Amino acid sequence: MAETNKQQTALGDVAARQLAIATRTVPQMGAITPRWLTHFMNWIPVESGVYRLNKVKDQSNVEVDCSGRDERELPHTFVDYIEKPREYNLSAVNTVVDVHTRVSDLYSKPYNQISEQLRLTIEIVKERQESELINNKEYGLLHSISAHQRIKTRTGAPTPDDMDELITKVWKEPGFFLMHPFAIAAFGRECTRRGVPPPTASILGSQFLTWRGIPLVPSDKVAIEKGKSKILLLRVGEARQGVVGLYQPGLPGEQSPGLSVRFMGINDKAIASYLVSLYCSLAVLVDDAIAVLEDVETGKYHEYK
């Protein structure tokens, strides 16, 4: 048998690639999510960094009369206000991005190194913002719910009956459910089992499952602990006496509402520093603007026969 000729007769791939231009992408990051909560929220500018929530001291004392066709004396009344209303102070999410000038000078084509470092850092800052809006112990959604606005699941898994009861707690123009994607899947399984699959709706260019016309908004910042999570229902907007987001407008170096990037200078090691700051908070205007379904089991499955 003749020996196979192993001598290379044409230019190979490895060598040829040295002359080729590779198509490059910007840096990708798996931690980036859609952050739907910030899109669905109604945002209020807070000029002084403080938002004072004024309320009716005792609405039961306001008297009115449905007059008959006589000359009865009409009631006299007034609306009193609480004397020490709660004030919300904006919270800051900060970090400093360091970039060596040698790196930014030599390696900024086709993508600017400073811009990409700031872009990815801003994404992480915004991810932290969404987490704080939900979980912050001072103003977060989960810590702003009154005791009478908390209910528990009947059997563990989130059923249509549980969701309907949650709606009764926020029945005045409910805006959206907020829940972990696993909780949405668990609710979908319960609906499928009962033959009432939730319909979908196109909102903000994406498809959302809905229940009773109310969108189920996913967020992985609603924690799952020991297989259980929570489902929130919100009414949003100042005009609706709902939940509002708060931000500081007109910041130096403002990139988006409440977010600024400022150059801090170059140190003696030729490292340039940039301060990234985001100022935000959240306020629940009245108690029935938000409710929560607790003890939501996300790992229950069914056999379909």
C-alpha positions in Angstrom: 0.0 0.0 0.0 1.4 3.4 -1.0 2.2 5.8 1.9 -0.3 8.7 2.3 1.3 12.0 1.3 1.2 14.1 4.5 2.9 17.1 3.0 0.7 20.3 3.0 -0.2 21.4 -0.4 -2.2 24.6 0.4 -2.4 27.3 2.9 -4.0 26.1 6.1 -6.7 27.6 8.2 -4.6 28.5 11.3 -2.1 30.5 9.2 -4.7 32.1 7.0 -6.7 33.4 10.0 -3.7 35.7 10.9 -4.6 37.8 7.9 -8.3 37.8 8.5 -10.3 40.4 10.5 -12.5 38.8 13.1 -15.9 40.2 13.7 -16.0 41.2 17.4 -18.9 41.9 19.8 -19.1 44.2 22.7 -18.5 42.5 26.0 -21.5 40.3 27.0 -22.7 39.8 30.6 -25.1 37.1 31.7 -26.2 39.0 34.8 -28.1 41.6 32.8 -31.9 41.3 32.9 -34.7 43.3 31.4 -35.4 45.0 34.7 -39.1 45.3 34.0 -39.9 46.8 37.4 -38.3 50.1 36.6 -40.1 50.2 33.3 -43.5 49.6 34.8 -43.0 52.0 37.7 -44.2 55.6 37.7 -41.2 57.9 38.5 -41.4 61.2 40.4 -38.5 63.7 40.4 -37.4 64.8 43.9 -35.6 68.1 43.7 -34.3 68.3 47.2 -33.6 64.6 47.8 -36.6 64.3 50.2 -40.1 63.2 49.4 -42.7 64.0 52.1 -45.8 61.8 52.1 -48.7 63.8 53.5 -51.9 61.9 54.6 -55.7 62.5 56.0 -55.4 62.1 59.7 -58.9 60.6 60.3 -61.1 60.4 57.2 -64.1 59.1 59.2 -64.6 62.5 60.7 -65.4 64.2 57.4 -69.2 64.6 57.3 -71.3 65.1 54.3 -75.1 65.1 53.8 -77.3 63.9 51.0 -79.9 66.8 51.3 -83.6 66.3 50.9 -85.9 68.9 49.6 -86.0 70.8 52.9 -84.1 73.5 54.6 -82.1 71.3 57.0 -78.8 72.7 58.2 -75.8 71.3 56.3 -72.9 69.7 58.3 -69.7 71.6 58.8 -66.5 69.7 58.4 -62.8 69.8 57.5 -60.0 67.4 56.6 -57.2 67.1 59.1 -53.6 66.1 58.2 -51.1 64.0 60.2 -48.6 66.4 61.8 -45.5 64.3 61.3 -45.7 62.7 57.8 -43.1 60.2 56.7 -40.2 61.5 54.6 -38.4 59.4 52.1 -34.7 60.1 51.5 -33.1 59.1 48.3 -30.7 56.1 48.5 -27.5 56.0 46.6 -25.9 53.2 44.7 -22.2 54.1 44.0 -19.0 52.7 42.6 -15.8 53.9 41.0 -14.6 52.6 37.7 -10.8 52.5 37.2 -9.2 52.3 33.7 -5.5 52.5 33.0 -4.8 55.2 30.5 -2.4 52.9 28.6 -5.3 50.5 28.1 -7.7 53.1 26.9 -5.1 54.7 24.7 -3.9 51.6 22.9 -6.9 49.2 22.9 -9.9 51.3 22.1 -10.7 50.2 18.6 -13.2 49.1 17.4 -14.8 49.6 20.9 -13.8 52.3 23.3 -12.5 50.7 26.5 -13.8 53.5 28.8 -17.3 53.4 27.3 -17.5 49.6 27.6 -16.3 49.6 31.2 -18.8 52.3 32.1 -21.6 50.6 30.2 -21.2 47.2 31.9 -20.8 48.9 35.3 -24.0 50.9 34.8 -25.8 47.7 34.0 -24.8 46.2 37.3 -25.7 49.4 39.1 -29.2 49.3 37.6 -29.5 45.6 38.5 -28.7 46.6 42.1 -31.2 49.4 41.9 -34.0 46.9 41.0 -32.9 44.6 43.9 -33.0 47.5 46.3 -36.5 48.6 45.1 -37.8 45.2 46.0 -35.6 44.2 49.0 -34.3 47.3 50.8 -35.2 47.1 54.5 -36.0 50.8 54.7 -38.1 51.4 51.6 -38.3 48.2 49.5 -41.6 46.8 48.3 -41.4 43.7 50.4 -40.8 45.7 53.6 -43.6 48.3 52.8 -46.6 46.0 52.9 -49.1 46.3 55.8 -50.1 43.2 57.8 -53.7 43.3 56.5 -52.3 43.3 52.9 -50.5 40.0 53.3 -52.1 36.6 52.5 -50.9 33.1 52.2 -51.4 30.4 49.5 -54.1 27.8 50.2 -52.2 24.7 49.1 -48.6 26.0 48.5 -48.6 26.4 44.7 -50.0 29.6 43.4 -53.5 28.9 42.1 -56.0 31.1 40.2 -58.0 31.4 43.5 -54.9 32.8 45.3 -54.3 35.3 42.6 -58.0 36.4 42.6 -57.8 36.9 46.4 -54.7 39.0 45.9 -56.6 41.2 43.4 -59.2 41.9 46.1 -56.5 43.5 48.2 -55.5 45.9 45.4 -58.8 46.2 43.5 -58.5 49.9 42.7 -56.9 49.9 39.3 -54.3 47.2 39.9 -51.2 47.6 37.7 -49.1 44.5 37.6 -48.1 41.3 39.4 -44.4 41.1 40.3 -42.9 37.6 40.7 -39.9 35.4 40.1 -39.9 33.6 36.7 -40.2 30.3 38.6 -43.3 31.5 40.3 -44.8 32.5 36.9 -44.1 29.0 35.7 -45.7 27.5 38.8 -48.8 29.6 38.3 -48.9 28.5 34.7 -48.9 24.8 35.7 -51.8 25.4 38.1 -53.7 27.1 35.3 -52.9 24.4 32.8 -54.1 21.7 35.3 -57.5 23.6 35.6 -57.8 24.1 31.9 -57.6 27.9 32.1 -54.2 28.8 30.6 -53.4 32.5 31.2 -53.5 34.7 28.0 -50.6 36.7 26.8 -50.4 40.5 26.0 -47.9 42.6 24.1 -46.6 45.3 26.4 -43.5 47.4 25.8 -42.6 45.3 22.8 -42.6 42.0 24.7 -45.0 39.2 25.5 -46.3 38.9 29.0 -48.6 36.3 30.6 -51.6 37.9 32.2 -54.3 37.1 34.8 -57.6 38.9 34.7 -56.0 41.3 32.3 -53.1 42.1 34.7 -49.6 41.3 33.4 -47.3 38.9 35.3 -44.0 40.8 35.4 -40.9 38.7 36.0 -38.0 39.7 38.2 -35.3 37.4 39.6 -34.8 39.8 42.5 -37.9 38.4 44.2 -36.1 35.8 46.1 -36.8 32.0 46.3 -35.9 30.5 49.7 -36.2 26.8 50.4 -38.4 26.4 47.3 -40.8 29.2 48.3 -41.2 32.8 47.0 -43.7 35.7 47.1 -46.0 37.3 44.5 -46.7 41.0 44.7 -49.5 43.1 43.2 -49.0 46.8 42.8 -51.0 49.9 41.8 -48.7 52.5 40.5 -48.8 56.3 40.0 -49.2 59.4 42.2 -52.6 60.2 40.6 -53.9 56.7 41.5 -52.5 56.9 45.1 -50.2 54.0 44.2 -46.6 53.1 44.4 -44.1 55.6 43.0 -40.4 55.5 42.3 -38.3 58.5 43.3 -35.2 59.9 41.6 -33.0 63.0 41.7 -33.2 65.0 38.4 -30.6 67.3 36.9 -27.5 65.6 38.3 -24.0 66.7 37.0 -23.0 64.2 34.3 -26.5 62.8 34.1 -26.7 59.7 31.8 -30.3 58.8 32.5 -32.9 59.8 35.2 -31.1 59.6 38.6 -27.9 58.2 37.1 -24.7 60.2 36.7 -21.1 59.5 35.6 -18.4 61.9 36.6 -14.6 62.0 35.8 -12.6 62.0 39.0 -9.1 62.5 37.5 -5.9 60.5 36.8 -3.7 59.4 39.7 0.1 59.1 39.7 -0.2 55.5 38.4 -1.9 56.8 35.2 -5.2 55.3 36.2 -8.3 57.3 35.3 -11.3 57.0 37.7 -15.0 57.6 37.0 -17.7 57.9 39.7 -21.0 56.2 38.9 -23.9 57.2 41.1 -27.6 56.3 41.0 -30.0 58.0 43.4 -33.4 56.4 43.9 -36.1 55.4 46.4 -39.7 54.2 46.5 -42.9 55.2 48.3 -46.2 53.4 48.9 -48.7 56.3 49.1 -51.6 54.3 50.7 -51.7 50.9 52.2 -53.9 49.2 49.6 -51.6 50.1 46.8 -49.6 46.9 47.3 -50.3 43.4 48.6 -48.3 40.1 48.7 -49.1 36.4 48.4 -46.7 34.6 50.6 -45.5 30.9 50.9 -45.6 30.5 47.2 -44.3 27.0 46.3 -42.4 27.0 43.0 -41.5 23.3 42.6 -44.9 21.6 42.4 -45.5 19.6 39.3 -48.5 17.5 38.1 -48.9 14.4 36.0 -51.2 14.9 33.1 -53.1 11.8 31.9 
